[in-house]
């Protein structure tokens, strides 16, 4: 879908949209049809963000579809919600080109934010559909927001939307299409934006002693990979990068600790953390962020063949710490621990944020309303919470302590990969924390409930949400750009 900002309404537009603030029907042009205004009042349209009222008018002998679009109080989130509601309403309606006008005039930021919401909500994946009814096929191919300002802001937000779309694409793909090697191939186009890419194969990981990650991968014929994507928009001025680390289990059967069959197909999105990191790197490079950032993804497939890791096995991580594997379905932390160790030795970051669809316990605790936040530094936790709130990708912080840490002590190795039944998300975070070097500020985001939606939301359709990209982009913009 083509989204643009223009100083005037395109003549090709077949749908006219008026952006109406809360209780703002009186802001409609004097020439607006009285029937339109009275009809909107009768339908109880009051301009709440994301609400719509639709009618038709005659303009110069042509019949135009007219949509009143509620923008609420005009905040960033309300404008994005309005843009999302617009594309959701018109996508398969028969409308082809919608022009959005703000009756009182639009600031550049307002225009760009509404366009951003429209772009986010308009994403869909149809590549595997061979049969669709005509009414199910999308018709809307252009949205023009009428404003004399906002193109610069829109170009920045469009790059972020590209990153979100990339994440959604990765998360949506089935495991026979997206696996460690093909994930790496999908990321190669980032080099065209100036991203430097480094890839480790299985032999290199074995030489480095990554026994934890390789233990997860050994049951699958799909070979593991680590991909590191570096963007330096400071031209070397910032020596140490901020590091984002993503769990990339491209399919998680549970291994020998096999998951129940019902719903196992959802485990194609167990690489949602890696998907978010890759999308964030695309967003940052696309908008030429003035920051030094590296995104590292540990990519494996967790399968239960005759060579698979067994419950009770002991593996040695790259850090030298040993792990008793009590449950092969607690595999994400085994991937992350080696990737975090390698990240620290390779890039020496002072800040690491890891993202992972790590625990079912997080979905029990928070559902699909917040991602879980764990951190060893209060300042970093506060920065992430603020970024999430501003971006519309909220987080909720959980406690960590020595009492929880002791729950993963093993009688035979340095640690075990699961704790007792309760506090499962916290003990998983305590496990990862054992691999973070002294002095490194670290945060772990458990986003298990956030990367996939069973029903549409304000700026996403049912399916992959792209969660994490806007959050990380906002964190960089607010705290790490010079």
Number of C-alpha atoms within 10 A of each C-alpha: 16 10 20 21 24 18 12 14 17 15 8 11 18 17 21 20 23 22 32 31 25 16 14 17 21 11 14 18 11 8 6 10 14 10 12 19 17 12 15 20 13 9 11 10 21 22 24 20 25 20 19 24 21 14 13 15 16 11 8 7 7 9 12 17 17 21 25 27 29 31 31 23 16 20 14 20 22 23 30 30 27 33 34 26 27 28 26 23 15 20 21 16 15 15 19 18 23 27 25 30 22 21 17 12 13 18 13 18 19 25 30 31 26 27 29 30 27 27 26 26 25 25 21 17 14 10 6 7 7 6 8 9 6 10 10 11 14 18 17 22 16 18 26 24 28 22 24 15 18 23 18 13 16 23 17 18 22 24 20 27 26 19 28 27 25 23 28 27 20 27 28 23 17 16 18 10 11 21 26 26 18 14 22 21 11 14 19 14 12 21 15 10 16 17 24 15 18 12 14 14 14 16 12 13 20 14 10 14 17 25 24 27 31 23 25 29 28 22 21 18 12 18 18 26 27 24 24 23 25 24 26 23 21 16 11 11 12 17 13 16 22 21 27 31 26 32 30 34 32 31 25 29 21 21 26 20 17 16 14 9 8 7 8 14 13 13 20 23 28 24 33 35 34 33 33 36 31 32 33 32 28 32 29 29 26 23 16 17 22 20 24 24 26 26 27 29 33 29 30 31 28 28 26 21 13 11 14 18 25 19 15 13 13 22 21 19 24 23 21 15 15 19 25 22 25 18 20 28 23 20 26 30 23 26 29 27 25 26 30 28 19 19 20 18 12 9 15 18 20 16 18 25 23 25 30 29 27 27 21 15 19 22 21 12 15 17 14 17 14 22 28 25 22 25 24 18 14 13 11 19 22 13 16 27 20 19 24 23 15 16 19 18 21 21 24 17 17 12 11 16 11 8 9 19 19 13 19 21 18 18 9 11 15 15 22 21 24 24 23 9 7 9 14 19 23 24 23 24 25 24 26 22 20 14 20 19 16 8 10 15 19 24 25 26 24 29 27 27 24 24 27 24 15 10 9 14 16 19 25 26 21 12 19 27 28 31 26 30 31 25 24 25 22 23 21 23 16 13 13 16 14 14
